Amino acid sequence: MTTTVALPRLLSALGSGQTVELERHTDVHGPLPEPRELGARALIQLVEGSGLLGRGGAAFPTATKMRAVAAARGQAIVVANGCESEPLSSKDALLLRELPHLVLDGAALAARAVGAQEVIVAFEAPNKLARRSLERALSDRRAAHTDAVRFVLFAAQERFLSGQETALVSQINGGPPKPTFIPPRPTDRGVNRRPTLIQNVETLANIALIARYGAAWFRELGTEAETGSRLVTVAGAVDSPGVYEIECGTRLRALFDAAGGITAPLAGILIGGYFGSWLPAAAIGGLELSNEDLARHGGALGCGAVVALPASSCPVAETVRVAIYLATETAHQCGPCVHGTAAIARTLHGIADGKASRTAFIDLERWDCRAARAWSVPPPERARPLRLDRAAHIHSRVRRPRPPRTL
C-alpha cells in the first residue's frame, strides 16, 4: 500500500511527551463545527460515510452503534472507554495523558449525535497521569465554555475485563467489573438503565477529526474495508518500542522499520495482545495490518498490540505466562472459565517445565484451545493454530516460568 497523504493525524499535535493544552489543540485542529453547521443526523451520516470502525478491538461500525442509541427510547448517555485492560497496549493511555482534548471533542460530538447531555470518561484507576490530564483539560474547557455537555470522570478497576462494554456498565452502576448477559445491550439499557453509547477513546478521537475534515479526507488513508489511520503499540525486539500511528493496511515490515527495525532474530509475532494470535516470523514480509489480511493468517489486529518475540525467548514459556494471566483474570461466571482456563494454564506449565503428562497435547487438542499453539485462550473459531515444536522445546534450555501459585 502506498499513499501521499501525510501522517500523523491523531498524533499531529504531540510535542515532547507533554499534555497538549487547549490552545495548542485548537491551533492545530481548529474549533469544532457548531450544531447549526453539523447537526446530529448529519454527524452520524458523516461518520457512516467515513467508514470508521471501532478501535477498541471489535471493529464494529461506529455509525451503526450511534444510530442505535439515537433511536432508543430514553435520555441517552455517552461513555468514553479508556479502560485499555490489555497489558500489552498503551495507545489509549497515551491519548488520555497527552491528547485529552481530542478525546473530549469526540465525546462531545458523540453526545450531540445521540442527544446525550452527559459524558462519562472511564479510565483505569491506577492511571494517575490520565486523571490529572483529564481534570486539567476539563477545567480549561469549562473556563473557555467549550462544551454543552457535562463531563464526569470514572476510575475503573484495573482488570482484564474492565474495558468490556457490559462489564464497564456494571462498574459504573456500582457492580463488579464482570460482563453481564445480553440482551439488553447497552445501546438499549446501560448506565442507569438508559441508552448508552460506549466508544473507545481512539474511536472518539477519530470522530473529532472526521467532523472537522470530512469523510472523504478520512478515506484518503486505509483500505476500502478499513479506512483511515489507527494507533498501534509496538514492543519486543525492536529498537524504539512505543505507540505509532499507521495507515490501516500498512505492511508489518514497514511498522517494524518505523520502530527502528528488528534488533534480533525472531521466534514469532504476537498480533492483537493477550487475546490475539501468535504468527510465525516468516509472515513479516507479506503481512498487512488489516483485519481482512490478518484473517487469512488466523489473526486479527484487535487492540493494536504488536510484539516481536526474539528467538532467545521460548514461545511455550511465554504462552504459559499469558495463560496464567488469563486464568487469574477470568470472570468466574461459567464452567469453562472457572475450571478450563486454570487446567489449560497448568497443562501448559507442565509442557514448558518438561514435566507434562503423556496426554498433555491430546488434552489441549481435546479442549480445542489455541493456547496450546498460540498466545491466548479466545474462542476456537477465531484460531488458526501454530503448532509447537515439541521436540525442540524438550531439548532446548529455556528459563522455566514460576509455578502458577494462584491456580
Contacts in CASP RR format, 6 or more apart in sequence:
PFRMAT RR
TARGET T0000
AUTHOR 0000-0000-0000
METHOD contacts of the structure
MODEL  1
MTTTVALPRLLSALGSGQTVELERHTDVHGPLPEPRELGARALIQLVEGS
GLLGRGGAAFPTATKMRAVAAARGQAIVVANGCESEPLSSKDALLLRELP
HLVLDGAALAARAVGAQEVIVAFEAPNKLARRSLERALSDRRAAHTDAVR
FVLFAAQERFLSGQETALVSQINGGPPKPTFIPPRPTDRGVNRRPTLIQN
VETLANIALIARYGAAWFRELGTEAETGSRLVTVAGAVDSPGVYEIECGT
RLRALFDAAGGITAPLAGILIGGYFGSWLPAAAIGGLELSNEDLARHGGA
LGCGAVVALPASSCPVAETVRVAIYLATETAHQCGPCVHGTAAIARTLHG
IADGKASRTAFIDLERWDCRAARAWSVPPPERARPLRLDRAAHIHSRVRR
PRPPRTL
1 222 0 8 1.000
1 223 0 8 1.000
1 247 0 8 1.000
1 249 0 8 1.000
1 250 0 8 1.000
1 251 0 8 1.000
1 288 0 8 1.000
3 220 0 8 1.000
3 221 0 8 1.000
3 222 0 8 1.000
3 247 0 8 1.000
5 220 0 8 1.000
5 221 0 8 1.000
5 247 0 8 1.000
7 221 0 8 1.000
7 229 0 8 1.000
7 245 0 8 1.000
7 246 0 8 1.000
7 247 0 8 1.000
8 14 0 8 1.000
8 229 0 8 1.000
8 245 0 8 1.000
9 209 0 8 1.000
9 221 0 8 1.000
9 228 0 8 1.000
9 229 0 8 1.000
9 245 0 8 1.000
10 95 0 8 1.000
10 99 0 8 1.000
10 102 0 8 1.000
10 202 0 8 1.000
10 205 0 8 1.000
10 206 0 8 1.000
10 209 0 8 1.000
10 229 0 8 1.000
10 231 0 8 1.000
10 245 0 8 1.000
11 99 0 8 1.000
11 231 0 8 1.000
11 243 0 8 1.000
11 245 0 8 1.000
12 28 0 8 1.000
12 29 0 8 1.000
13 20 0 8 1.000
13 24 0 8 1.000
13 25 0 8 1.000
13 28 0 8 1.000
13 29 0 8 1.000
13 99 0 8 1.000
13 102 0 8 1.000
14 20 0 8 1.000
14 98 0 8 1.000
14 99 0 8 1.000
17 98 0 8 1.000
18 98 0 8 1.000
19 97 0 8 1.000
19 98 0 8 1.000
19 99 0 8 1.000
19 100 0 8 1.000
19 133 0 8 1.000
19 136 0 8 1.000
19 137 0 8 1.000
20 28 0 8 1.000
20 98 0 8 1.000
20 99 0 8 1.000
20 100 0 8 1.000
20 101 0 8 1.000
20 102 0 8 1.000
21 101 0 8 1.000
21 140 0 8 1.000
22 101 0 8 1.000
22 137 0 8 1.000
22 140 0 8 1.000
22 141 0 8 1.000
22 144 0 8 1.000
22 146 0 8 1.000
25 99 0 8 1.000
25 101 0 8 1.000
25 102 0 8 1.000
29 102 0 8 1.000
29 105 0 8 1.000
29 208 0 8 1.000
29 209 0 8 1.000
29 212 0 8 1.000
30 212 0 8 1.000
32 105 0 8 1.000
32 108 0 8 1.000
32 109 0 8 1.000
32 208 0 8 1.000
32 211 0 8 1.000
32 212 0 8 1.000
33 211 0 8 1.000
33 212 0 8 1.000
35 112 0 8 1.000
35 148 0 8 1.000
38 46 0 8 1.000
38 211 0 8 1.000
39 112 0 8 1.000
39 113 0 8 1.000
40 70 0 8 1.000
40 112 0 8 1.000
40 113 0 8 1.000
40 114 0 8 1.000
40 115 0 8 1.000
43 109 0 8 1.000
43 112 0 8 1.000
43 113 0 8 1.000
43 211 0 8 1.000
44 63 0 8 1.000
44 66 0 8 1.000
44 67 0 8 1.000
44 70 0 8 1.000
44 113 0 8 1.000
45 63 0 8 1.000
46 210 0 8 1.000
46 211 0 8 1.000
46 214 0 8 1.000
46 215 0 8 1.000
47 62 0 8 1.000
47 63 0 8 1.000
47 66 0 8 1.000
47 113 0 8 1.000
47 207 0 8 1.000
47 210 0 8 1.000
47 215 0 8 1.000
48 61 0 8 1.000
48 63 0 8 1.000
48 64 0 8 1.000
48 67 0 8 1.000
49 63 0 8 1.000
49 215 0 8 1.000
49 219 0 8 1.000
50 206 0 8 1.000
50 210 0 8 1.000
50 214 0 8 1.000
50 215 0 8 1.000
50 218 0 8 1.000
50 219 0 8 1.000
50 227 0 8 1.000
50 228 0 8 1.000
51 61 0 8 1.000
51 62 0 8 1.000
51 63 0 8 1.000
51 215 0 8 1.000
51 218 0 8 1.000
51 219 0 8 1.000
51 227 0 8 1.000
52 61 0 8 1.000
52 62 0 8 1.000
52 63 0 8 1.000
52 203 0 8 1.000
52 206 0 8 1.000
52 207 0 8 1.000
52 210 0 8 1.000
52 218 0 8 1.000
52 227 0 8 1.000
52 228 0 8 1.000
53 59 0 8 1.000
53 60 0 8 1.000
53 61 0 8 1.000
53 62 0 8 1.000
53 226 0 8 1.000
53 227 0 8 1.000
54 60 0 8 1.000
54 61 0 8 1.000
54 62 0 8 1.000
54 199 0 8 1.000
54 200 0 8 1.000
54 202 0 8 1.000
54 203 0 8 1.000
55 200 0 8 1.000
55 202 0 8 1.000
55 203 0 8 1.000
55 206 0 8 1.000
55 230 0 8 1.000
55 231 0 8 1.000
56 81 0 8 1.000
56 200 0 8 1.000
56 202 0 8 1.000
56 203 0 8 1.000
56 302 0 8 1.000
56 303 0 8 1.000
57 200 0 8 1.000
57 300 0 8 1.000
57 301 0 8 1.000
57 302 0 8 1.000
57 303 0 8 1.000
57 304 0 8 1.000
58 302 0 8 1.000
59 226 0 8 1.000
59 291 0 8 1.000
59 300 0 8 1.000
59 301 0 8 1.000
59 302 0 8 1.000
62 199 0 8 1.000
62 203 0 8 1.000
62 207 0 8 1.000
65 187 0 8 1.000
65 197 0 8 1.000
65 199 0 8 1.000
66 110 0 8 1.000
66 113 0 8 1.000
66 114 0 8 1.000
66 197 0 8 1.000
68 185 0 8 1.000
68 187 0 8 1.000
68 188 0 8 1.000
69 76 0 8 1.000
69 114 0 8 1.000
69 187 0 8 1.000
69 195 0 8 1.000
69 196 0 8 1.000
69 197 0 8 1.000
70 76 0 8 1.000
70 113 0 8 1.000
70 114 0 8 1.000
70 115 0 8 1.000
72 187 0 8 1.000
72 188 0 8 1.000
72 195 0 8 1.000
73 195 0 8 1.000
74 194 0 8 1.000
74 195 0 8 1.000
75 115 0 8 1.000
75 116 0 8 1.000
75 117 0 8 1.000
75 194 0 8 1.000
75 195 0 8 1.000
76 111 0 8 1.000
76 114 0 8 1.000
76 115 0 8 1.000
76 116 0 8 1.000
76 194 0 8 1.000
76 195 0 8 1.000
76 196 0 8 1.000
76 197 0 8 1.000
77 116 0 8 1.000
77 118 0 8 1.000
77 119 0 8 1.000
77 120 0 8 1.000
77 190 0 8 1.000
77 191 0 8 1.000
77 192 0 8 1.000
77 194 0 8 1.000
77 195 0 8 1.000
77 196 0 8 1.000
77 197 0 8 1.000
78 107 0 8 1.000
78 110 0 8 1.000
78 111 0 8 1.000
78 114 0 8 1.000
78 116 0 8 1.000
78 118 0 8 1.000
78 119 0 8 1.000
78 120 0 8 1.000
78 149 0 8 1.000
78 196 0 8 1.000
78 197 0 8 1.000
78 198 0 8 1.000
78 199 0 8 1.000
79 119 0 8 1.000
79 120 0 8 1.000
79 121 0 8 1.000
79 122 0 8 1.000
79 168 0 8 1.000
79 169 0 8 1.000
79 172 0 8 1.000
79 191 0 8 1.000
79 196 0 8 1.000
79 197 0 8 1.000
79 198 0 8 1.000
79 199 0 8 1.000
80 103 0 8 1.000
80 104 0 8 1.000
80 107 0 8 1.000
80 119 0 8 1.000
80 120 0 8 1.000
80 121 0 8 1.000
80 122 0 8 1.000
80 199 0 8 1.000
80 201 0 8 1.000
80 204 0 8 1.000
81 122 0 8 1.000
81 163 0 8 1.000
81 165 0 8 1.000
81 168 0 8 1.000
81 198 0 8 1.000
81 199 0 8 1.000
81 200 0 8 1.000
81 201 0 8 1.000
82 92 0 8 1.000
82 93 0 8 1.000
82 95 0 8 1.000
82 96 0 8 1.000
82 121 0 8 1.000
82 122 0 8 1.000
82 123 0 8 1.000
82 124 0 8 1.000
82 163 0 8 1.000
82 200 0 8 1.000
82 201 0 8 1.000
83 92 0 8 1.000
83 122 0 8 1.000
83 123 0 8 1.000
83 124 0 8 1.000
83 156 0 8 1.000
83 162 0 8 1.000
83 163 0 8 1.000
83 168 0 8 1.000
84 90 0 8 1.000
84 91 0 8 1.000
84 92 0 8 1.000
84 93 0 8 1.000
84 124 0 8 1.000
84 163 0 8 1.000
84 303 0 8 1.000
85 124 0 8 1.000
85 159 0 8 1.000
85 160 0 8 1.000
85 161 0 8 1.000
85 162 0 8 1.000
85 163 0 8 1.000
85 164 0 8 1.000
86 160 0 8 1.000
86 272 0 8 1.000
86 273 0 8 1.000
86 274 0 8 1.000
86 275 0 8 1.000
86 303 0 8 1.000
86 305 0 8 1.000
87 160 0 8 1.000
87 273 0 8 1.000
87 274 0 8 1.000
87 325 0 8 1.000
88 233 0 8 1.000
88 235 0 8 1.000
88 270 0 8 1.000
88 272 0 8 1.000
88 273 0 8 1.000
88 274 0 8 1.000
88 303 0 8 1.000
88 305 0 8 1.000
88 307 0 8 1.000
89 233 0 8 1.000
89 273 0 8 1.000
89 303 0 8 1.000
89 304 0 8 1.000
89 305 0 8 1.000
90 233 0 8 1.000
90 242 0 8 1.000
90 243 0 8 1.000
91 202 0 8 1.000
91 231 0 8 1.000
91 232 0 8 1.000
91 233 0 8 1.000
91 243 0 8 1.000
91 303 0 8 1.000
91 304 0 8 1.000
92 200 0 8 1.000
92 201 0 8 1.000
92 202 0 8 1.000
93 127 0 8 1.000
93 129 0 8 1.000
93 130 0 8 1.000
94 231 0 8 1.000
94 243 0 8 1.000
95 102 0 8 1.000
95 103 0 8 1.000
95 201 0 8 1.000
95 202 0 8 1.000
95 205 0 8 1.000
95 231 0 8 1.000
96 103 0 8 1.000
96 121 0 8 1.000
96 123 0 8 1.000
96 127 0 8 1.000
96 130 0 8 1.000
96 133 0 8 1.000
96 134 0 8 1.000
96 201 0 8 1.000
97 127 0 8 1.000
97 129 0 8 1.000
97 130 0 8 1.000
97 133 0 8 1.000
98 133 0 8 1.000
99 205 0 8 1.000
100 133 0 8 1.000
100 134 0 8 1.000
100 136 0 8 1.000
100 137 0 8 1.000
101 137 0 8 1.000
101 141 0 8 1.000
102 205 0 8 1.000
102 208 0 8 1.000
102 209 0 8 1.000
103 121 0 8 1.000
103 201 0 8 1.000
103 204 0 8 1.000
103 205 0 8 1.000
103 208 0 8 1.000
104 119 0 8 1.000
104 121 0 8 1.000
104 134 0 8 1.000
104 137 0 8 1.000
104 138 0 8 1.000
104 141 0 8 1.000
104 147 0 8 1.000
104 151 0 8 1.000
105 204 0 8 1.000
105 205 0 8 1.000
105 208 0 8 1.000
105 211 0 8 1.000
106 204 0 8 1.000
106 205 0 8 1.000
106 207 0 8 1.000
106 208 0 8 1.000
106 211 0 8 1.000
107 119 0 8 1.000
107 121 0 8 1.000
107 149 0 8 1.000
107 151 0 8 1.000
107 199 0 8 1.000
107 204 0 8 1.000
108 119 0 8 1.000
108 146 0 8 1.000
108 147 0 8 1.000
108 148 0 8 1.000
108 149 0 8 1.000
109 204 0 8 1.000
109 207 0 8 1.000
109 208 0 8 1.000
109 211 0 8 1.000
110 116 0 8 1.000
110 119 0 8 1.000
110 197 0 8 1.000
110 199 0 8 1.000
110 204 0 8 1.000
110 207 0 8 1.000
111 117 0 8 1.000
111 118 0 8 1.000
111 119 0 8 1.000
111 149 0 8 1.000
112 148 0 8 1.000
112 149 0 8 1.000
114 195 0 8 1.000
114 197 0 8 1.000
116 149 0 8 1.000
116 197 0 8 1.000
117 149 0 8 1.000
117 150 0 8 1.000
118 149 0 8 1.000
118 150 0 8 1.000
118 151 0 8 1.000
118 152 0 8 1.000
119 149 0 8 1.000
119 150 0 8 1.000
119 151 0 8 1.000
119 152 0 8 1.000
120 151 0 8 1.000
120 152 0 8 1.000
120 153 0 8 1.000
120 154 0 8 1.000
120 172 0 8 1.000
120 191 0 8 1.000
121 134 0 8 1.000
121 151 0 8 1.000
121 152 0 8 1.000
121 153 0 8 1.000
121 154 0 8 1.000
122 154 0 8 1.000
122 155 0 8 1.000
122 156 0 8 1.000
122 163 0 8 1.000
122 168 0 8 1.000
122 172 0 8 1.000
123 130 0 8 1.000
123 131 0 8 1.000
123 134 0 8 1.000
123 153 0 8 1.000
123 154 0 8 1.000
123 155 0 8 1.000
123 156 0 8 1.000
124 130 0 8 1.000
124 155 0 8 1.000
124 156 0 8 1.000
124 157 0 8 1.000
124 158 0 8 1.000
124 162 0 8 1.000
125 155 0 8 1.000
125 156 0 8 1.000
125 157 0 8 1.000
125 158 0 8 1.000
126 158 0 8 1.000
131 153 0 8 1.000
131 155 0 8 1.000
134 153 0 8 1.000
135 153 0 8 1.000
138 151 0 8 1.000
138 153 0 8 1.000
141 147 0 8 1.000
141 151 0 8 1.000
154 171 0 8 1.000
154 172 0 8 1.000
156 162 0 8 1.000
156 163 0 8 1.000
156 168 0 8 1.000
156 171 0 8 1.000
156 177 0 8 1.000
157 171 0 8 1.000
157 177 0 8 1.000
159 177 0 8 1.000
159 329 0 8 1.000
160 274 0 8 1.000
160 325 0 8 1.000
160 326 0 8 1.000
160 329 0 8 1.000
161 167 0 8 1.000
161 177 0 8 1.000
161 178 0 8 1.000
161 179 0 8 1.000
161 329 0 8 1.000
161 331 0 8 1.000
162 168 0 8 1.000
162 171 0 8 1.000
162 177 0 8 1.000
163 177 0 8 1.000
164 179 0 8 1.000
165 186 0 8 1.000
165 198 0 8 1.000
166 179 0 8 1.000
166 180 0 8 1.000
166 182 0 8 1.000
166 186 0 8 1.000
167 177 0 8 1.000
167 178 0 8 1.000
167 179 0 8 1.000
167 180 0 8 1.000
167 331 0 8 1.000
168 177 0 8 1.000
168 198 0 8 1.000
169 180 0 8 1.000
169 186 0 8 1.000
169 190 0 8 1.000
169 191 0 8 1.000
169 196 0 8 1.000
169 198 0 8 1.000
170 176 0 8 1.000
170 177 0 8 1.000
170 178 0 8 1.000
170 179 0 8 1.000
170 180 0 8 1.000
171 177 0 8 1.000
172 191 0 8 1.000
173 190 0 8 1.000
173 191 0 8 1.000
173 192 0 8 1.000
178 331 0 8 1.000
178 333 0 8 1.000
179 331 0 8 1.000
179 333 0 8 1.000
184 190 0 8 1.000
186 195 0 8 1.000
186 196 0 8 1.000
186 198 0 8 1.000
187 195 0 8 1.000
187 196 0 8 1.000
187 197 0 8 1.000
188 195 0 8 1.000
189 195 0 8 1.000
189 196 0 8 1.000
190 196 0 8 1.000
199 207 0 8 1.000
202 230 0 8 1.000
202 231 0 8 1.000
206 218 0 8 1.000
206 228 0 8 1.000
209 218 0 8 1.000
210 217 0 8 1.000
210 218 0 8 1.000
218 227 0 8 1.000
218 228 0 8 1.000
219 227 0 8 1.000
219 228 0 8 1.000
220 228 0 8 1.000
221 227 0 8 1.000
221 228 0 8 1.000
221 229 0 8 1.000
221 247 0 8 1.000
221 248 0 8 1.000
222 228 0 8 1.000
222 229 0 8 1.000
222 247 0 8 1.000
222 248 0 8 1.000
222 249 0 8 1.000
222 290 0 8 1.000
223 248 0 8 1.000
223 249 0 8 1.000
223 290 0 8 1.000
223 292 0 8 1.000
225 290 0 8 1.000
225 291 0 8 1.000
225 292 0 8 1.000
226 248 0 8 1.000
226 249 0 8 1.000
226 290 0 8 1.000
226 291 0 8 1.000
226 292 0 8 1.000
227 248 0 8 1.000
228 247 0 8 1.000
228 248 0 8 1.000
229 245 0 8 1.000
229 246 0 8 1.000
229 247 0 8 1.000
229 248 0 8 1.000
230 245 0 8 1.000
230 246 0 8 1.000
230 248 0 8 1.000
230 301 0 8 1.000
230 304 0 8 1.000
231 243 0 8 1.000
231 244 0 8 1.000
231 245 0 8 1.000
231 246 0 8 1.000
231 304 0 8 1.000
232 243 0 8 1.000
232 244 0 8 1.000
232 245 0 8 1.000
232 246 0 8 1.000
232 255 0 8 1.000
232 289 0 8 1.000
232 301 0 8 1.000
232 304 0 8 1.000
232 305 0 8 1.000
232 306 0 8 1.000
233 242 0 8 1.000
233 243 0 8 1.000
233 244 0 8 1.000
233 303 0 8 1.000
233 304 0 8 1.000
233 305 0 8 1.000
233 306 0 8 1.000
234 241 0 8 1.000
234 242 0 8 1.000
234 243 0 8 1.000
234 244 0 8 1.000
234 255 0 8 1.000
234 256 0 8 1.000
234 259 0 8 1.000
234 306 0 8 1.000
234 307 0 8 1.000
234 308 0 8 1.000
235 241 0 8 1.000
235 242 0 8 1.000
235 305 0 8 1.000
235 306 0 8 1.000
235 307 0 8 1.000
235 308 0 8 1.000
236 307 0 8 1.000
236 308 0 8 1.000
236 309 0 8 1.000
236 310 0 8 1.000
237 262 0 8 1.000
237 263 0 8 1.000
237 264 0 8 1.000
237 266 0 8 1.000
237 308 0 8 1.000
237 309 0 8 1.000
237 310 0 8 1.000
238 256 0 8 1.000
238 259 0 8 1.000
238 260 0 8 1.000
238 261 0 8 1.000
238 262 0 8 1.000
238 263 0 8 1.000
238 308 0 8 1.000
239 259 0 8 1.000
239 260 0 8 1.000
239 261 0 8 1.000
239 263 0 8 1.000
240 259 0 8 1.000
240 260 0 8 1.000
241 259 0 8 1.000
242 259 0 8 1.000
244 255 0 8 1.000
244 258 0 8 1.000
244 259 0 8 1.000
246 254 0 8 1.000
246 255 0 8 1.000
246 258 0 8 1.000
246 289 0 8 1.000
248 289 0 8 1.000
248 290 0 8 1.000
249 288 0 8 1.000
249 289 0 8 1.000
249 290 0 8 1.000
249 293 0 8 1.000
250 288 0 8 1.000
250 289 0 8 1.000
251 285 0 8 1.000
251 286 0 8 1.000
251 287 0 8 1.000
251 288 0 8 1.000
251 289 0 8 1.000
252 269 0 8 1.000
252 283 0 8 1.000
252 284 0 8 1.000
252 285 0 8 1.000
252 286 0 8 1.000
252 287 0 8 1.000
252 288 0 8 1.000
252 289 0 8 1.000
252 306 0 8 1.000
253 284 0 8 1.000
253 285 0 8 1.000
253 286 0 8 1.000
253 287 0 8 1.000
255 289 0 8 1.000
255 306 0 8 1.000
256 262 0 8 1.000
256 284 0 8 1.000
256 308 0 8 1.000
262 308 0 8 1.000
263 310 0 8 1.000
264 310 0 8 1.000
264 311 0 8 1.000
264 312 0 8 1.000
265 281 0 8 1.000
265 310 0 8 1.000
265 311 0 8 1.000
266 281 0 8 1.000
266 284 0 8 1.000
266 308 0 8 1.000
266 309 0 8 1.000
266 310 0 8 1.000
266 311 0 8 1.000
267 281 0 8 1.000
267 309 0 8 1.000
267 310 0 8 1.000
267 311 0 8 1.000
267 313 0 8 1.000
267 314 0 8 1.000
267 315 0 8 1.000
268 278 0 8 1.000
268 279 0 8 1.000
268 280 0 8 1.000
268 281 0 8 1.000
268 308 0 8 1.000
268 309 0 8 1.000
268 315 0 8 1.000
269 278 0 8 1.000
269 279 0 8 1.000
269 280 0 8 1.000
269 281 0 8 1.000
269 283 0 8 1.000
269 284 0 8 1.000
269 306 0 8 1.000
269 307 0 8 1.000
269 308 0 8 1.000
269 309 0 8 1.000
270 276 0 8 1.000
270 277 0 8 1.000
270 278 0 8 1.000
270 279 0 8 1.000
270 305 0 8 1.000
270 306 0 8 1.000
270 307 0 8 1.000
270 309 0 8 1.000
270 375 0 8 1.000
271 277 0 8 1.000
271 279 0 8 1.000
271 294 0 8 1.000
271 299 0 8 1.000
271 300 0 8 1.000
271 301 0 8 1.000
271 304 0 8 1.000
271 305 0 8 1.000
271 306 0 8 1.000
272 299 0 8 1.000
272 300 0 8 1.000
272 301 0 8 1.000
272 302 0 8 1.000
272 303 0 8 1.000
272 304 0 8 1.000
272 305 0 8 1.000
272 306 0 8 1.000
273 302 0 8 1.000
273 303 0 8 1.000
273 304 0 8 1.000
273 305 0 8 1.000
273 307 0 8 1.000
273 375 0 8 1.000
273 376 0 8 1.000
274 322 0 8 1.000
274 325 0 8 1.000
274 326 0 8 1.000
274 375 0 8 1.000
274 376 0 8 1.000
275 302 0 8 1.000
275 303 0 8 1.000
275 376 0 8 1.000
275 378 0 8 1.000
276 299 0 8 1.000
276 300 0 8 1.000
276 302 0 8 1.000
276 374 0 8 1.000
276 375 0 8 1.000
276 376 0 8 1.000
276 378 0 8 1.000
277 294 0 8 1.000
277 297 0 8 1.000
277 298 0 8 1.000
277 299 0 8 1.000
277 300 0 8 1.000
277 370 0 8 1.000
277 374 0 8 1.000
277 375 0 8 1.000
277 376 0 8 1.000
277 382 0 8 1.000
277 383 0 8 1.000
277 384 0 8 1.000
278 315 0 8 1.000
278 319 0 8 1.000
278 373 0 8 1.000
278 374 0 8 1.000
278 375 0 8 1.000
278 386 0 8 1.000
279 287 0 8 1.000
279 297 0 8 1.000
279 298 0 8 1.000
279 299 0 8 1.000
279 386 0 8 1.000
280 386 0 8 1.000
283 297 0 8 1.000
287 293 0 8 1.000
287 294 0 8 1.000
287 297 0 8 1.000
288 294 0 8 1.000
289 301 0 8 1.000
289 306 0 8 1.000
290 301 0 8 1.000
291 300 0 8 1.000
291 301 0 8 1.000
291 302 0 8 1.000
294 300 0 8 1.000
294 301 0 8 1.000
297 384 0 8 1.000
298 382 0 8 1.000
298 383 0 8 1.000
298 384 0 8 1.000
299 382 0 8 1.000
299 384 0 8 1.000
300 382 0 8 1.000
309 315 0 8 1.000
309 318 0 8 1.000
314 352 0 8 1.000
314 393 0 8 1.000
314 396 0 8 1.000
314 398 0 8 1.000
314 399 0 8 1.000
315 388 0 8 1.000
316 348 0 8 1.000
316 351 0 8 1.000
316 352 0 8 1.000
316 388 0 8 1.000
316 393 0 8 1.000
316 398 0 8 1.000
317 352 0 8 1.000
317 398 0 8 1.000
317 399 0 8 1.000
317 400 0 8 1.000
317 401 0 8 1.000
318 375 0 8 1.000
319 348 0 8 1.000
319 352 0 8 1.000
319 371 0 8 1.000
319 372 0 8 1.000
319 374 0 8 1.000
319 375 0 8 1.000
320 345 0 8 1.000
320 348 0 8 1.000
320 349 0 8 1.000
320 351 0 8 1.000
320 352 0 8 1.000
320 401 0 8 1.000
321 401 0 8 1.000
322 371 0 8 1.000
322 375 0 8 1.000
322 376 0 8 1.000
322 377 0 8 1.000
323 341 0 8 1.000
323 344 0 8 1.000
323 345 0 8 1.000
323 348 0 8 1.000
323 349 0 8 1.000
323 371 0 8 1.000
323 376 0 8 1.000
323 377 0 8 1.000
324 345 0 8 1.000
324 349 0 8 1.000
324 401 0 8 1.000
324 404 0 8 1.000
324 406 0 8 1.000
324 407 0 8 1.000
326 341 0 8 1.000
326 345 0 8 1.000
326 371 0 8 1.000
326 376 0 8 1.000
326 377 0 8 1.000
327 341 0 8 1.000
327 342 0 8 1.000
327 344 0 8 1.000
327 345 0 8 1.000
327 404 0 8 1.000
327 406 0 8 1.000
327 407 0 8 1.000
328 406 0 8 1.000
328 407 0 8 1.000
330 337 0 8 1.000
330 338 0 8 1.000
330 341 0 8 1.000
331 337 0 8 1.000
332 338 0 8 1.000
340 367 0 8 1.000
341 377 0 8 1.000
342 407 0 8 1.000
343 363 0 8 1.000
343 367 0 8 1.000
344 364 0 8 1.000
344 367 0 8 1.000
344 369 0 8 1.000
344 371 0 8 1.000
344 372 0 8 1.000
344 377 0 8 1.000
345 371 0 8 1.000
345 404 0 8 1.000
345 407 0 8 1.000
346 404 0 8 1.000
346 407 0 8 1.000
347 356 0 8 1.000
347 360 0 8 1.000
347 363 0 8 1.000
347 364 0 8 1.000
348 364 0 8 1.000
348 371 0 8 1.000
348 372 0 8 1.000
349 401 0 8 1.000
349 403 0 8 1.000
349 404 0 8 1.000
350 356 0 8 1.000
350 360 0 8 1.000
351 360 0 8 1.000
351 361 0 8 1.000
351 388 0 8 1.000
351 390 0 8 1.000
351 393 0 8 1.000
352 393 0 8 1.000
352 398 0 8 1.000
352 400 0 8 1.000
352 401 0 8 1.000
353 400 0 8 1.000
353 401 0 8 1.000
354 394 0 8 1.000
357 363 0 8 1.000
361 372 0 8 1.000
361 390 0 8 1.000
364 371 0 8 1.000
364 372 0 8 1.000
365 372 0 8 1.000
368 380 0 8 1.000
369 377 0 8 1.000
369 380 0 8 1.000
370 376 0 8 1.000
370 377 0 8 1.000
370 378 0 8 1.000
370 380 0 8 1.000
370 383 0 8 1.000
370 385 0 8 1.000
371 377 0 8 1.000
372 385 0 8 1.000
372 388 0 8 1.000
373 383 0 8 1.000
373 385 0 8 1.000
373 386 0 8 1.000
373 387 0 8 1.000
373 388 0 8 1.000
374 383 0 8 1.000
374 385 0 8 1.000
374 386 0 8 1.000
END
